[in-house]
Amino acid sequence: MKKAVLIVLDSVGAGYLPDAAAYGDEGANTLRHVAESMDLKVPNMRHMGLGHLPGLNIPPDETAVGAWGRAAECSSGKDTTTGHWEIAGVTLPTPFPTFPNGFPEEVIRSFEEAIGTRVIGNKPASGTAILDELGEEHLRTGYPIVYTSADSVFQIACHEGICPLSRLYEMCRIARAQLQGKYGVGRVIARPFIGEGRGSFTRTPGRKDFSLEPIGPTILDVLKDNGYDTLAVGKIEDIFALRGITSSVHSAGNPACIQSTLDYLHTDFNGLLFVNLVDTDMIYGHRRDPLGYGNALMAFDQKLPEILELLNDGDLIIITADHGCDPTFRGTDHTREYIPILCLVKGTKQLRSLGDRRTFADIAATIADYFGLSERFGADSFLSRLE
């Protein structure tokens, strides 16, 4: 019986990549700038080597154990789907399409015909601003609000009082079926909300993502095909369109996702537990709130000993990220950054450097290696550095 735990701290980047200027992100450093914005106390991640990563301005723990490093992104892009797919072993040769001027007329017309109603919006917007702008019109007309962002997303916002979640999800499935090929956005996202008027609208936990299926085999597929358990927490099931997953809990928000992680660790499973903790990105990164971002990191760090305690000697844990979202940077977009890698095989008594890895997919290669499987996803395992 072997357990591997892979925790993605969504958007917790560790310094801008060499090609960041091409994305307008030169100078971004999510972890460093959060640490400079507050008294960031993360002793348990420091004890896994976080302070040894270069350029973070986080003091190293000289008694740390495990292994630490960074990984660069080979895929083009800096979004959730691209980052998670590469972590799981799938590298995108071309980026997902984005729509900085809204979606083409033929896309919107086809969608309206399929759902039997007009839509409003059709432009890039922040999720909270678009509700203040168009929420009242939506309440008057019932027309769904369609919008996008700097990411490859088609988002549909509807008030739960006039559009049941089942109907919203149905519209998302229709959009997902239509948005293929050159219009194949990474995710169609249901954005339900409540409220009585401008200034009172708030999004609800009914969010649901409808992703494209990965274009190649992932570590989830490989493990499942070889008889291992593949457990997912949070939006992992959405990002991988449920493929390769044997059990999933779609918890919403970090506290619930951490509790679901602990619940899984109290069970006997033989395989991978794959967790996404979204709050750092969705609530604090995009809204450029470094204090909230740091507090979310500290809340996770406080629960980390409880997670580690539930591992057996020889079990593997990897803590990483999927991209950056520097809350002190301009705009509200993700940032093109290295991701941190903190690894520990339970029972390890020393600290080792993994260096800078050339691809996120080294994580998938390492997990496959850990379970004795031959697949390497065109990447390099660092398991030998952990043993």
Rosetta blueprint (number, residue, H / E / L):
1 M L
2 K L
3 K E
4 A E
5 V E
6 L E
7 I E
8 V E
9 L E
10 D L
11 S L
12 V L
13 G L
14 A L
15 G L
16 Y E
17 L L
18 P L
19 D L
20 A H
21 A H
22 A H
23 Y H
24 G L
25 D L
26 E L
27 G L
28 A L
29 N L
30 T H
31 L H
32 R H
33 H H
34 V H
35 A H
36 E H
37 S H
38 M L
39 D L
40 L L
41 K L
42 V L
43 P H
44 N H
45 M H
46 R H
47 H L
48 M L
49 G L
50 L H
51 G H
52 H H
53 L L
54 P L
55 G L
56 L L
57 N L
58 I L
59 P L
60 P L
61 D L
62 E L
63 T L
64 A L
65 V L
66 G E
67 A E
68 W E
69 G E
70 R E
71 A E
72 A L
73 E L
74 C L
75 S L
76 S L
77 G L
78 K L
79 D L
80 T H
81 T H
82 T H
83 G H
84 H H
85 W H
86 E H
87 I H
88 A L
89 G L
90 V L
91 T L
92 L L
93 P L
94 T L
95 P L
96 F L
97 P L
98 T L
99 F L
100 P L
101 N L
102 G L
103 F L
104 P L
105 E H
106 E H
107 V H
108 I H
109 R H
110 S H
111 F H
112 E H
113 E H
114 A H
115 I H
116 G L
117 T L
118 R L
119 V L
120 I E
121 G E
122 N E
123 K E
124 P E
125 A L
126 S L
127 G H
128 T H
129 A H
130 I H
131 L H
132 D H
133 E H
134 L H
135 G H
136 E H
137 E H
138 H H
139 L H
140 R H
141 T H
142 G L
143 Y L
144 P L
145 I E
146 V E
147 Y E
148 T E
149 S L
150 A L
151 D L
152 S L
153 V E
154 F E
155 Q E
156 I E
157 A E
158 C E
159 H E
160 E L
161 G L
162 I L
163 C L
164 P L
165 L H
166 S H
167 R H
168 L H
169 Y H
170 E H
171 M H
172 C H
173 R H
174 I H
175 A H
176 R H
177 A H
178 Q H
179 L L
180 Q L
181 G H
182 K H
183 Y H
184 G L
185 V L
186 G L
187 R E
188 V E
189 I E
190 A E
191 R E
192 P E
193 F E
194 I E
195 G L
196 E L
197 G L
198 R L
199 G L
200 S L
201 F L
202 T E
203 R E
204 T L
205 P L
206 G L
207 R L
208 K E
209 D E
210 F E
211 S E
212 L L
213 E L
214 P L
215 I L
216 G L
217 P L
218 T L
219 I H
220 L H
221 D H
222 V H
223 L H
224 K H
225 D H
226 N L
227 G L
228 Y L
229 D E
230 T E
231 L E
232 A E
233 V E
234 G L
235 K L
236 I H
237 E H
238 D H
239 I H
240 F L
241 A L
242 L L
243 R L
244 G L
245 I L
246 T L
247 S E
248 S E
249 V E
250 H L
251 S L
252 A L
253 G L
254 N H
255 P H
256 A H
257 C H
258 I H
259 Q H
260 S H
261 T H
262 L H
263 D H
264 Y H
265 L H
266 H L
267 T L
268 D L
269 F L
270 N L
271 G E
272 L E
273 L E
274 F E
275 V E
276 N E
277 L E
278 V L
279 D H
280 T H
281 D H
282 M H
283 I H
284 Y H
285 G H
286 H L
287 R L
288 R L
289 D L
290 P H
291 L H
292 G H
293 Y H
294 G H
295 N H
296 A H
297 L H
298 M H
299 A H
300 F H
301 D H
302 Q H
303 K H
304 L H
305 P H
306 E H
307 I H
308 L H
309 E H
310 L L
311 L L
312 N L
313 D L
314 G L
315 D L
316 L E
317 I E
318 I E
319 I E
320 T E
321 A L
322 D L
323 H L
324 G E
325 C L
326 D L
327 P L
328 T L
329 F L
330 R L
331 G L
332 T L
333 D L
334 H L
335 T E
336 R L
337 E E
338 Y L
339 I E
340 P E
341 I E
342 L E
343 C E
344 L E
345 V E
346 K L
347 G L
348 T L
349 K L
350 Q L
351 L E
352 R E
353 S E
354 L E
355 G E
356 D E
357 R E
358 R L
359 T L
360 F L
361 A L
362 D H
363 I H
364 A H
365 A H
366 T H
367 I H
368 A H
369 D H
370 Y H
371 F L
372 G L
373 L L
374 S L
375 E L
376 R L
377 F L
378 G L
379 A L
380 D L
381 S L
382 F L
383 L H
384 S H
385 R H
386 L L
387 E L
